[in-house]
Amino acid sequence: MVRALITGGAGFVGSNLSLELEAQGAEVTIIDDLSSSNFKNLTDFKGELIVQDLATFDLSSRFKDVDFDIIFHQAAITDTTFTNDAEMIRSNVEGFRKVANFAVERGVKLIYASSAGVYGNGPTPMREDQKLSPLNAYAFSKYLIENLSLKYTKRYGITTVGLRYFNVYGPKEEYKNKSASMIYQLAQQMKAGKRPRIFKYGEQFRDLIYIKDVILANLKAMETDQSCVVNVGTGQATTFNQIIQILNETLSISFKPEYFDNPYTAFYQNQTLADTKLANKLLGFKAGFSIEAGIKDYIS
């Protein structure tokens, strides 16, 4: 039986991952301070939930007599509009450092969440070996974490797998509030009888990946012994206008978008699109849900 430790396991990706691992017979332990998540994501969870701030939690002492087979690090401040840049970077990087030190101590593989945000407004499709240009503190913290993971791999020989999530959507994201996906936010507006509001003129595009595919990527990452950083996306772009069109069709309604000026131009990614070749080569991962199928499954 696999014994897994998941930081941020009550969050969007973390809770879905925790429940899927349990369904496959794993014993799962979660650490989460519930600051940006909700216990309601874990109402079906049977494992141990430790509500603690990772920054002040003594992993070695708490798990003195516990051996883990795998560690998933999902914990982070993810709100890109969070105004305290220094705190975001400190919290995200030091949280990773603590978990990485524990992984070294126990000789355990570490799979961690990175982000397509590290690419900034770089050229698409975004390749893992292109120049990185993070536009905000969140993306910069992920950039620093990737660099740190490389040092740990070279210095201590542990296996680290970084997953650059593109734009994830699906069940259990509602507690992210304003950081929830465009699909969630637009669907909520439309279900409430309101015109969906998007930045002018809706031609920005995203590589939108369904949560079930993201969980599959994490499971695939368990199988590799090679340290790497790979994109977790679909390789398909969807504009905001197209999202609204698909939601109209799925919800059997008909709303036209309401356009407004983008107030975040200084640090806003206008487009994301993953090159998926490396993830397929190293992990054997390929997304299975099209945007239409993912939204249909999500809405149902």
C-alpha positions as CSV (number, residue, x, y, z in Angstrom):
1,M,0.0,0.0,0.0
2,V,1.3,3.4,-1.0
3,R,1.6,5.9,1.9
4,A,1.4,9.5,0.6
5,L,1.9,12.9,2.3
6,I,0.1,15.8,0.6
7,T,0.6,19.4,1.6
8,G,-2.3,21.7,0.7
9,G,-4.4,18.6,0.4
10,A,-7.6,20.4,1.2
11,G,-7.2,22.8,-1.7
12,F,-8.6,22.5,-5.2
13,V,-6.0,20.1,-6.7
14,G,-4.9,18.7,-3.4
15,S,-8.3,17.5,-2.4
16,N,-9.0,15.9,-5.7
17,L,-5.6,14.2,-5.6
18,S,-6.2,13.0,-2.0
19,L,-9.5,11.4,-2.7
20,E,-8.3,9.7,-5.9
21,L,-5.3,8.2,-4.1
22,E,-7.6,6.9,-1.4
23,A,-9.9,5.4,-4.0
24,Q,-6.9,3.6,-5.4
25,G,-6.0,2.1,-2.0
26,A,-3.4,4.6,-0.7
27,E,-3.0,5.8,2.9
28,V,-3.1,9.6,2.7
29,T,-2.0,12.2,5.2
30,I,-2.8,15.8,4.6
31,I,-1.2,19.0,6.0
32,D,-3.3,22.2,5.3
33,D,-3.9,25.3,7.3
34,L,-7.2,25.8,5.5
35,S,-6.3,29.5,4.8
36,S,-7.2,29.2,1.1
37,S,-9.2,26.0,1.1
38,N,-12.2,24.5,2.9
39,F,-12.8,21.4,4.9
40,K,-15.9,20.7,2.8
41,N,-13.6,19.6,0.0
42,L,-12.7,16.6,2.2
43,T,-16.1,15.4,3.5
44,D,-15.4,12.0,1.9
45,F,-11.8,11.8,3.0
46,K,-10.9,8.9,5.4
47,G,-7.3,9.7,6.1
48,E,-5.5,12.1,8.6
49,L,-5.9,15.8,8.2
50,I,-3.4,17.9,10.2
51,V,-4.4,21.5,10.3
52,Q,-1.1,23.4,10.7
53,D,0.9,26.2,9.1
54,L,3.6,24.4,7.1
55,A,6.0,27.2,7.8
56,T,6.0,26.5,11.6
57,F,5.3,22.7,11.5
58,D,8.0,20.3,12.5
59,L,7.7,17.5,10.0
60,S,10.5,15.4,11.3
61,S,9.2,15.3,14.8
62,R,5.6,14.7,13.9
63,F,6.4,11.9,11.5
64,K,9.2,10.4,13.5
65,D,7.8,6.9,13.2
66,V,6.0,7.3,9.9
67,D,7.6,6.4,6.5
68,F,6.1,7.9,3.4
69,D,6.5,6.5,-0.2
70,I,5.7,9.8,-1.9
71,I,5.3,13.4,-1.1
72,F,3.0,15.8,-3.1
73,H,3.6,19.5,-2.4
74,Q,0.5,21.4,-3.4
75,A,0.5,24.1,-0.6
76,A,0.9,27.7,-1.7
77,I,-0.6,31.1,-1.8
78,T,-2.1,31.1,-5.2
79,D,-4.1,34.3,-5.5
80,T,-2.2,36.4,-8.1
81,T,-3.9,39.6,-6.8
82,F,-2.5,39.0,-3.3
83,T,-0.9,42.4,-2.5
84,N,2.0,41.4,-0.2
85,D,4.6,40.2,-2.6
86,A,7.2,39.6,0.0
87,E,4.9,37.4,2.1
88,M,3.8,35.4,-0.9
89,I,7.3,34.7,-2.0
90,R,8.5,33.9,1.5
91,S,5.6,31.6,2.3
92,N,5.7,29.7,-1.0
93,V,9.5,29.3,-1.2
94,E,10.1,28.5,2.4
95,G,7.2,26.1,2.5
96,F,8.8,24.2,-0.4
97,R,12.2,24.3,1.2
98,K,10.8,22.7,4.4
99,V,9.1,19.9,2.4
100,A,12.2,19.4,0.2
101,N,14.4,19.1,3.3
102,F,12.0,16.5,4.7
103,A,12.1,14.6,1.4
104,V,15.9,14.6,1.5
105,E,15.9,13.4,5.1
106,R,13.6,10.5,4.2
107,G,14.9,9.8,0.7
108,V,11.4,10.2,-0.8
109,K,10.4,11.4,-4.2
110,L,8.9,14.9,-4.3
111,I,6.2,15.9,-6.8
112,Y,5.3,19.6,-6.6
113,A,3.0,22.1,-8.2
114,S,4.6,24.7,-10.4
115,S,2.7,27.0,-12.8
116,A,2.5,28.2,-16.4
117,G,2.8,31.6,-14.9
118,V,6.6,31.2,-15.1
119,Y,6.3,31.8,-18.8
120,G,4.7,35.2,-18.5
121,N,3.8,36.6,-21.9
122,G,6.4,34.4,-23.7
123,P,5.8,32.9,-27.1
124,T,3.3,30.0,-27.5
125,P,3.2,27.1,-27.5
126,M,5.2,27.3,-24.3
127,R,8.2,25.0,-24.1
128,E,9.9,23.9,-20.9
129,D,13.3,25.1,-22.3
130,Q,12.3,28.6,-23.3
131,K,13.2,31.8,-21.4
132,L,11.0,32.2,-18.3
133,S,9.5,35.7,-17.6
134,P,7.2,35.6,-14.5
135,L,5.0,38.7,-14.3
136,N,3.8,38.5,-10.7
137,A,5.0,37.4,-7.3
138,Y,3.1,34.1,-7.5
139,A,4.8,33.1,-10.7
140,F,8.2,34.4,-9.5
141,S,7.8,32.2,-6.4
142,K,7.2,29.1,-8.6
143,Y,10.3,30.1,-10.7
144,L,12.4,30.2,-7.5
145,I,11.0,26.8,-6.4
146,E,11.9,25.2,-9.7
147,N,15.5,26.5,-9.3
148,L,15.6,25.3,-5.7
149,S,14.3,21.8,-6.7
150,L,17.1,21.5,-9.3
151,K,19.7,22.3,-6.6
152,Y,18.2,19.7,-4.3
153,T,18.3,17.1,-7.0
154,K,22.0,17.8,-7.9
155,R,23.2,18.2,-4.3
156,Y,21.2,15.4,-2.6
157,G,20.2,13.1,-5.4
158,I,16.5,13.0,-4.6
159,T,14.0,12.8,-7.4
160,T,11.8,15.9,-7.9
161,V,9.1,16.3,-10.5
162,G,7.7,19.7,-11.1
163,L,4.3,20.0,-12.8
164,R,3.7,23.3,-14.5
165,Y,-0.1,23.5,-14.3
166,F,-1.8,25.5,-17.0
167,N,-5.3,26.8,-16.4
168,V,-7.0,24.2,-14.2
169,Y,-10.8,24.0,-13.8
170,G,-13.3,21.6,-12.3
171,P,-15.0,20.4,-9.1
172,K,-13.8,21.7,-5.7
173,E,-12.5,25.0,-7.0
174,E,-15.3,27.1,-5.7
175,Y,-13.4,27.9,-2.4
176,K,-10.7,29.6,-4.4
177,N,-13.1,32.5,-4.7
178,K,-11.7,35.1,-7.1
179,S,-8.8,32.8,-8.0
180,A,-11.2,30.2,-9.4
181,S,-11.1,29.5,-13.1
182,M,-12.7,31.7,-15.7
183,I,-15.0,28.8,-16.5
184,Y,-16.3,28.7,-12.9
185,Q,-16.7,32.5,-12.6
186,L,-18.4,32.9,-16.0
187,A,-20.7,30.0,-15.4
188,Q,-21.8,31.4,-12.0
189,Q,-22.6,34.8,-13.6
190,M,-24.6,33.1,-16.4
191,K,-26.5,30.8,-14.1
192,A,-27.5,33.8,-12.1
193,G,-29.1,35.4,-15.2
194,K,-26.3,37.9,-15.8
195,R,-24.3,38.7,-18.9
196,P,-20.7,37.2,-18.5
197,R,-18.1,39.9,-18.0
198,I,-14.7,39.5,-19.7
199,F,-11.8,41.8,-20.6
200,K,-11.9,43.5,-24.0
201,Y,-12.5,41.9,-26.4
202,G,-12.5,38.3,-25.3
203,E,-9.8,37.1,-27.7
204,Q,-7.3,36.3,-24.9
205,F,-6.8,32.6,-24.8
206,R,-6.0,29.9,-22.3
207,D,-4.9,26.3,-22.3
208,L,-7.7,25.0,-20.0
209,I,-7.1,21.6,-18.5
210,Y,-9.7,19.7,-16.6
211,I,-8.9,18.7,-13.0
212,K,-9.3,14.9,-13.8
213,D,-6.4,15.3,-16.3
214,V,-4.3,17.2,-13.7
215,I,-4.8,14.3,-11.2
216,L,-3.8,11.9,-13.9
217,A,-0.5,13.8,-14.5
218,N,0.3,13.6,-10.8
219,L,-0.3,9.8,-10.8
220,K,1.9,9.5,-13.9
221,A,4.6,11.5,-12.1
222,M,4.7,8.8,-9.4
223,E,5.9,6.3,-12.0
224,T,9.0,8.1,-13.2
225,D,12.5,8.0,-11.6
226,Q,13.7,10.9,-13.6
227,S,13.8,14.4,-12.1
228,C,12.1,16.9,-14.5
229,V,9.8,19.9,-14.9
230,V,7.0,19.4,-17.4
231,N,4.0,21.2,-18.7
232,V,0.6,19.9,-17.6
233,G,-1.8,21.2,-20.3
234,T,-3.8,20.1,-23.3
235,G,-2.0,21.7,-26.1
236,Q,-5.2,23.4,-27.2
237,A,-6.1,27.1,-26.9
238,T,-9.6,28.4,-26.0
239,T,-10.5,32.1,-26.1
240,F,-12.8,33.7,-23.5
241,N,-15.4,34.2,-26.2
242,Q,-15.3,30.5,-26.9
243,I,-15.7,29.7,-23.2
244,I,-18.9,31.7,-23.2
245,Q,-20.1,30.0,-26.3
246,I,-19.5,26.5,-24.9
247,L,-21.2,27.5,-21.6
248,N,-24.2,28.8,-23.4
249,E,-24.6,25.5,-25.3
250,T,-24.0,23.4,-22.2
251,L,-26.4,25.4,-20.0
252,S,-29.0,25.8,-22.8
253,I,-29.0,29.6,-22.5
254,S,-27.9,32.5,-24.6
255,F,-25.9,35.4,-23.2
256,K,-23.7,37.8,-25.0
257,P,-20.5,38.9,-23.2
258,E,-20.1,42.3,-21.6
259,Y,-16.6,43.6,-22.3
260,F,-14.6,45.9,-19.9
261,D,-11.1,47.2,-19.6
262,N,-8.5,45.0,-18.0
263,P,-7.2,46.6,-14.8
264,Y,-4.3,44.1,-14.4
265,T,-2.4,44.8,-17.6
266,A,1.0,45.2,-15.8
267,F,1.1,41.5,-14.8
268,Y,-1.6,39.8,-16.9
269,Q,-0.9,36.8,-19.1
270,N,-2.8,37.4,-22.4
271,Q,-2.3,33.9,-23.6
272,T,-1.2,30.4,-22.4
273,L,-0.7,27.3,-24.5
274,A,1.4,24.3,-23.5
275,D,3.8,22.3,-25.6
276,T,2.9,18.9,-24.3
277,K,5.6,16.8,-26.0
278,L,7.9,16.5,-22.9
279,A,5.2,15.5,-20.5
280,N,4.2,12.8,-23.0
281,K,7.8,11.6,-23.4
282,L,8.9,11.6,-19.7
283,L,5.6,10.8,-17.9
284,G,3.5,9.2,-20.6
285,F,0.9,11.9,-19.9
286,K,-1.6,13.2,-22.4
287,A,-4.8,15.1,-21.5
288,G,-8.0,13.1,-22.3
289,F,-10.6,15.8,-22.0
290,S,-11.4,18.3,-24.7
291,I,-12.6,21.7,-23.5
292,E,-16.2,20.8,-24.5
293,A,-16.1,17.4,-22.7
294,G,-14.5,18.9,-19.6
295,I,-17.1,21.6,-19.2
296,K,-19.9,19.2,-19.9
297,D,-18.6,16.8,-17.2
298,Y,-18.0,19.7,-14.8
299,I,-21.5,21.2,-15.2
300,S,-23.1,17.8,-14.8
